[in-house]
Amino acid sequence: MRVLLAGGGSAGHIEPALALADALRRIDSAAEVTCLGTERGLETRLIPLRGYPLELIPPVPMPRSVTPKLLTVPGRLAGAINAAAAAIDRTRAQVLVGFGGYVATPAYLAARRRKIPIVVHEANPKPGLANRLGARFTTHVFTGHPDTQLRNGTYLGIPIRREIADLDRLGLGDKARAHFGLRPDLPVLLVTGGSQGARSLNAAVSGAVGWLREAGVQVLHIIGPRNGDEAPAPPSGVPYVAVSYIDRMDLAYAAADFALCRAGAMTCAELTAVGLPAAYVPLPIGNGEQRLNALPIVQRGGGMLVTDADLTPEWIRDTLLPVLINIDQVADMSEAAHSLGRRDADRSLAEAVIKIVGSDARAPRHAR
């Protein structure tokens, strides 16, 4: 089985693609999985680290408004489609699985040209342009959010890494806390703004560290690789641990009782999978999709929602801190979050892809 995955640009596109790749290999060790991306995205670093070959095509970002750059899109798109078609030919791919983003549009068009099956996975409540296009070319459409409206869409969840999906958060808790230099007997707040950190989260937490420590709440703060000057000096007493980056997020989740974080689709999927309640701070830009990601979790009691503008040290003191020190409330929120988690989306999507390839192999082949 030969599979081409189009999931480049951001971690929100790449991580589900890699989770699917891992699941395909677990089911079929002989599966040949290749990823398609551009030289601008995180895929040039993340995909080789996970041991998968990467084919690059030219990026074709779509202008958000009518500008002279719009005139260059058709020519650039044609070049990217040709490059994607060449990648299909080189890998002899039997199916294309797209996750949206810049790389997906030319990939879908190339797969249609080469007459191989197309599978679309949309992680967000509001589908992007690429996946809206891809969904017109196939009936194999899966969504990561129950409220996503996309042609032929079937709710499946978001594929996440096995080390997250299989995490025994409570069983690993003491070991994880020791790994980060945290005490086993006090609650832990995990703060993360994603792979690059978030200045508003960092500023609010830095201003509230004193109140958190006075209440006996430890903090594991992922400040981001570019934000080293934003962390306060490590205090004595109740631990406050600031790190630029964590490559073992399973340990971070296991160490924590609660999270303060953005509301990206992958973040919401991982936190519900491990049953970690959170105060979600949606990005104040874009089309509001991060708020929609977190809303079902909050409505079911598995989290809190606060706007970026309202996130202040005082909000942490007056609203978040009383929750953090209420053991029963945190336990109830953890159970509610866990009830919403989808821990088998990687396997389910892999099984669907394998079935699609098998069905297509039995169909008459089209000449290229």
Disulfide bonds with the S-S distance in Angstrom:
none
